[in-house]
Amino acid sequence: MRKVTNAKVQVAMKPVQQAIYNRRSRREFTADPVDKSIIEAILKAGIWAPSGLNNQPWRFVVITDASTIKQLSETTHYTHIVAGAPVLIGVYLDADSMYDAVKDYQAIGACIQNMLLAIEECGLGGVWLGQILKNRDDVNRILGVESRYELMAVLALGHPAKTDQQSNRKPLADFILKTI
Ligand SMILES: Cc1cc2nc3c(=O)[nH]c(=O)nc-3n(C[C@H](O)[C@H](O)[C@H](O)COP(=O)(O)O)c2cc1C
């Protein structure tokens, strides 16, 4: 277990925290395919997210077909990320399973984050793509998905071509409104 030191405490980082802190948005991938069993493990992590009333409103389209990936890459500003990914996961909200829009959207976010953490833990890399939502109708047409399913995100994933990305966050204190 890795030791993380700050000025006052030494905390032993547990695996979930390691995945949380090590996860970065990876946007470049090698050409190596991703094993089907690993894709399944990632999806399974997604469906074990919490959801209001346990309604499990998420649905997925798993895309590894090269010509479909190429078509999808033309629906977004991030063509290079999508075109370079060996696997895409279209994450959908099923209108027929909804009960409360805010809570259902929150559940989808939890599902996506679970998958990103699983991707990290499997030694793969991935990125949550939202810009593509601008052309969600085109995405649905390319994937042959009915309008009852609302595209929430596309995850691009694969074996990362590099792992030296940096990110940053504002100090925790900036987010605390008050401690009572
Ligand atoms: C709702 C949402 C939409 C995003 N859309 C995109 C996107 O379209 N393209 C992209 O390259 N990254 C996208 N990202 C990734 C963010 O840019 C990234 O998470 C942020 O810069 C923090 O970097 P990190 O994930 O490496 O910590 C999105 C993230 C979220 C949560």
The ligand as a MOL file (V3000), in Angstrom:
LIG
                    3D

  0  0  0     0  0            999 V3000
M  V30 BEGIN CTAB
M  V30 COUNTS 31 33 0 0 0
M  V30 BEGIN ATOM
M  V30 1 C -19.3570 15.9640 -18.1080 0
M  V30 2 C -17.9430 15.8840 -18.6470 0
M  V30 3 C -17.7330 16.1270 -19.9890 0
M  V30 4 C -16.4390 16.0330 -20.5120 0
M  V30 5 N -16.2650 16.2020 -21.8530 0
M  V30 6 C -15.0380 16.0750 -22.3940 0
M  V30 7 C -14.8680 16.1600 -23.8060 0
M  V30 8 O -15.8080 16.3260 -24.5760 0
M  V30 9 N -13.5920 16.0540 -24.2970 0
M  V30 10 C -12.5130 15.8290 -23.4790 0
M  V30 11 O -11.3920 15.7240 -23.9940 0
M  V30 12 N -12.6570 15.7090 -22.1250 0
M  V30 13 C -13.8760 15.8240 -21.5800 0
M  V30 14 N -14.0590 15.6760 -20.2210 0
M  V30 15 C -12.8860 15.3990 -19.3600 0
M  V30 16 C -12.4550 16.6540 -18.5780 0
M  V30 17 O -11.8360 17.5680 -19.4660 0
M  V30 18 C -11.4880 16.2370 -17.4530 0
M  V30 19 O -12.1290 15.3410 -16.5800 0
M  V30 20 C -10.9850 17.4400 -16.6400 0
M  V30 21 O -10.2050 18.3040 -17.4520 0
M  V30 22 C -10.1440 17.0170 -15.4340 0
M  V30 23 O -9.0340 16.2340 -15.8540 0
M  V30 24 P -8.8130 14.7520 -15.2550 0
M  V30 25 O -10.0190 13.9230 -15.6550 0
M  V30 26 O -7.5500 14.2290 -15.8990 0
M  V30 27 O -8.6910 14.8640 -13.7730 0
M  V30 28 C -15.3360 15.7350 -19.6690 0
M  V30 29 C -15.5750 15.4740 -18.3170 0
M  V30 30 C -16.8550 15.5210 -17.8110 0
M  V30 31 C -17.0960 15.1700 -16.3530 0
M  V30 END ATOM
M  V30 BEGIN BOND
M  V30 1 1 1 2
M  V30 2 1 2 3
M  V30 3 2 2 30
M  V30 4 2 3 4
M  V30 5 1 4 5
M  V30 6 1 4 28
M  V30 7 2 5 6
M  V30 8 1 6 7
M  V30 9 1 6 13
M  V30 10 2 7 8
M  V30 11 1 7 9
M  V30 12 1 9 10
M  V30 13 2 10 11
M  V30 14 1 10 12
M  V30 15 2 12 13
M  V30 16 1 13 14
M  V30 17 1 14 15
M  V30 18 1 14 28
M  V30 19 1 15 16
M  V30 20 1 16 17
M  V30 21 1 16 18
M  V30 22 1 18 19
M  V30 23 1 18 20
M  V30 24 1 20 21
M  V30 25 1 20 22
M  V30 26 1 22 23
M  V30 27 1 23 24
M  V30 28 2 24 25
M  V30 29 1 24 26
M  V30 30 1 24 27
M  V30 31 2 28 29
M  V30 32 1 29 30
M  V30 33 1 30 31
M  V30 END BOND
M  V30 END CTAB
M  END
